[in-house]
């Protein structure tokens, strides 16, 4: 009995850790990112920590069953939507000889394991565990949203940047963005003809959405009700140019929007020497 318990307890830990550890290697082999041993170790340890924590929680009375069902629900939806995207990509490749949809679906799936090289070892380790625990709700929705748009052909490119996975729709009538944990969706009215990092560092919308990812890590399970949903409603009702009696506080002056700008301004000034002052008219840091 003890041997059976040890096998049923330890096998999921080892399996999960191995999957997480192998993911960066596969990403390197597919040409999605450069291979580093640090990424493998971080991802392996993140998988081990997640498996250990969830396995222990699943053994607890009262909440154990709920935790187990949430894990299955999370895995099933992620894999189901990724599978649809992969199948759609294969069919597109066979029929038209274009494999971009398949590449995008795979990049989105393994984006779950993409970690930033700019952050310290323990910060990267927290990033790898947080997105599947503390941020799991928005991470799940972000992946589902991106895979769905890609499956139906609305995504023109998928790019990695400093721990975030960007999916972009080009030539749209309106510029907009949505940040959900590690997955960031961007709609732009032009086409990206340069290296993605060059585009991002010149476009405050992309940096602003990246700034929201910091609040996702801070607020975790409370990000969607406190920031995500209010931001979505505010953006839908916004009058971006000026305030009036009906809309005294435009979307860009909402606290959570300016906080995203503050996160972005600090991060990109420190790491890329970006001066936010030229963007403050549309992406303010405070109410002047």
N, C-alpha and C positions, 0 to 999 in steps of 0.2 A: 504493500500500500504506500509506504514511504517512497519507494522507488518510482511508483506511478505518479505520485504527487510531484516529485522532483522533475520528472520528465515533462509533465503537463505544464509545470510552472516555468521551467528553464527553456524549453524549446521555443516558445513564442519570443522570449527575450533574445535568444541567439539568432533566430530567423529575422526578426525585425532589425536588429543591429547590423546583420550582414547585408540586408536589402539597402539600408541607409548608407552603409559603407561602400557598396558597389555602385550606387547611383552616380557619384561624381566621376567614377572611372568610365561608366557608360556615356556620360555627358561629354567627357573628353574624347572618347572613341568616335562619337557621332559628330564631333566638331562644334558642339554647342558652347563649350568653355575650355579654357586651358586646364590641364590636369595638375593638381598639387597634392602632396601627401597631407598637408594640413587640412584641406577640404575633406579628404577621406576620413581622417581621424575625427574631425568635428562632426561630420555626418554620422559616422559609426557610433560615437558617444551619444549624440542626440537620439538616435534610434534606440539605443540601449536604455537611456534614461526614460524615454517615453514609454517603452514597453514595460519597464519595471514599475513605473508609477501607475500606469493604467491596469497592469496585472494585479497590483496590490489593491487598487481601488475596486476592481471587479470582485475581490474576495470579501469586501466589507458587507455587513448586513444592511438591509434596507436599500442602499444606493448601488450595491454591486450589480444588480440586474440592469439598472438604468444605464450605468456606465458602459457595461458590455454592449447593450443595444445601441448606444450612441457611437461607439467605436465601429460597430458593424455598419451603421447608417452612414457614417463619415466615409469609410472605405468604399462602400458600395456605390455611393453617388459619385465620388471622385473617379473610380474606375469605370463606372458605367458611362459617364459623359466623355471621358477620355477615349473609351472604346468606340463610341459613336463617331467621334472626331477622326480616329484612326481609320475606321472602316470607310468613312466618307472620303478621307484622303487617299486611301488605296483605290477606291472606285474612280475618283477623279484622275489619279495617275494612270490607271488602266485605260480609261476612255479618252483622255486628252493629253496624256504624257506630261502632265504638270503635277509635281509632287509637293508643292508648297503647303497645301492644306494638311498633308500628312506630317510634314516637317513641323508645322505650327502646332499640331495636336501633340506631338511628341515633346516639343520644347515646353509647352504648357504643363504637361504631365510631370516631367522631370524638374520643372521650375519649383516644385515642392521642395527639392533638395538643393537648390541653388543658394549658395552662401557668399556673402561679400568678403573679398580679400582685404578690404580697407579697414575692417573692424578687427579688434584684438581677438585672441583665441577664445576667451570666455564670452565675449560679446557675440561672436559668431555662433558659439555653442548655444547660447540663449536664443539667438535668432532661429536656429534649427529646431529647437524644442518648442518655443513659444507659438510658432505658426500652427502647430498641430495640437496645441493644448489651450493656452491662454487666449489665442486668437483663432481658434479652430472654426468658429461660426463664420466670420467674415472671410477667412481663408477658403472655406468650402464654397461659399457663394461666389467669391471672386473667380475661382477655378471653373465652376459650373457656367458662370456668365461668359467667360472667355472662350471656353470650349464650345458653347452653344453658338456664339457669334461666328466662331471659326467654322463650325460644321456647316452653317448656312452661307458661308462665303463673305462675311462682312469684315474679316480681319486680313489686312494686307501684309502685316509683318509682326513678328514676335521677337523681342529683344530683352537681353539681360542687362541690368545695371545695378551694381552695388547692392546685391541681395534682393532686388525687386525684379519681377517679370512683367514687362510692358507688352500689351497687345494693342495694336494701332489700326484704326480705320481711317483711311485716307480719302481725300476729296469729298468730305462731308459738308453739308450746308452750314452747320454750326459747330464751333469748337467747344468741346466739353471733356470732362474727365471723371473718373470714379476710382477711388483707391480702396481696395479691400485686402488688408494684410499684405502679403507678398505680391498679390496680383493687382496691377494697375491698368485700367482701360483708358485709352485716349482716342478721341475723335478730333481730327484736324481737317482744315479746309484746303490743305496743300499736299504735296508728296515729299517724302523724305528721300532726298537724293544724295545725302552725305552720310558719314558714319553716325550711328545713332547717338553716341555720346556727344558729338559736336552739335547735333540738333537739340538734344536735351539741354545742354548748357547755354543755348541761345534762346530757349523758349521757356518763359516763366510758368506756363500752364503745366508742362511736364514736371518741372521742379516743384511746383505747388502740390501736385498730386503725390509726388514722392514725399513731400513734407507731411502729408496726412498719415503715411505709414508709421511715423514716429508715435503719433497719438494712438494708432492701433496697438502698438506694443505697450503703451502706457495704460490704456483703458481696457484692453483685452476684451473680455466677454461683454463689457458695457459700451464698447465702441459703437456698435450698431444702433442701440436706442439713444445714446447720448450725442453721437456725432454723425454717424452714417445716415440715419433716417431724417434727422432735422436738416442736414446739409442737402439731401436730395429734395426735400420739400421746399426749402429756401431757394435752391437753384431753379426749381420749376416755376416759382412765383416771382423770381427776381426781376427788378428793373436795374440793370447794371450801371446805367449812366449817372443817375442822380437820385437822391432821396426826395420824397414828397410826402404829403399828408397821409396818403394811403400806405405808402411803403417807406416809413421813416428810417429804416435800417437795411439798405440793400445787401444782397447776398455776400458781396466781397467784404463787408464790414462786420459780418457775424463773427463772434469770438472764435469759434472753431476754425473759420477760414483764415483769419489773421494769425492764429496760432500755427496753422500749417505753413503759412508764409514765413513765420519766425523760425520754425524748424528748418525749412528749406534754406533761408538766408544764412543761418548759422552754419549749416552743414556744407553748403556749396562755397561759402566764403573760406571756410577752414581747409577744405579738401581740393577746391578747384579755383580759388581766388575770384569767385564771381561777386560782383558788386550789385547788390539788390536795389540800390537807390534808383536805378533806371527803370525798374519794374514796379515801383511803389504806387504809381497812379492807379493801375488796375489790380495790383496784388499788394495791398497796403499791409504794413506791419502793425499799425495802430491807427485809431481815428484821429485825424489831425484837426 
